Amino acid sequence: MLLLAALPLSACAPATNAPPTEPAVAPNPAAVSTPAPTASAPAETAASANPAPVPQAASDAASIRGAIRDGNRPPPALRICAHPVDGGAPTCTDSPAGATEYRIAVAPGRYFLMGWVQAGALKLIAHAEQIRCIRAPCPPDQLIEVEVAAGEEKTGIDLGGGYVDVPPGWPAKP
């Protein structure tokens, strides 16, 4: 009976997105950072799916990496993008199906990390605060802002929240 009295107090609580406690594994060599195509650029062809990364000055180089999780299933093929918080073109990298980690080279700044699913009903996997809710109306999930400084490699930025629909206000698929 005491359990039922405590239930309403914990109706909506954010899920924790703690970094894994296992040692870091080398990043997936198949994931190569590439800038996202702009609206005026032609669609990618199979031959140009992985163009060479844009070189950055060594003093400005930064990167973000983390795990990819889709529940207990192997992760799908993703186009992982670091969307600048203040707008602008995202920086993206492709990740093959089954990859459990990613690394993306970015310029210093503030980003939202989203992995756009290449095929299937699932639309994206994001670095977000997932709200666990047992009573409606539930608050919306929130993207977690990631700030990276020049020369920094930010780790533990896991993609783990899967979404069939893109929540309102989130960046659109590049």
Secondary structure, DSSP 8 states (H G I E B T S, - for coil): -HHHHHGGGGSEEE------SS------TT-EEEE---TTS----GGGSS-------TTT-EEEEEEB-BTTB----EEEEEEETT-S--EEEEE-TT--EEEEEE-SEEEEEEEEESSSS--EEE-EE-EEESSSS----EE--EEE-TT-EE----B-EEESS--TTS----
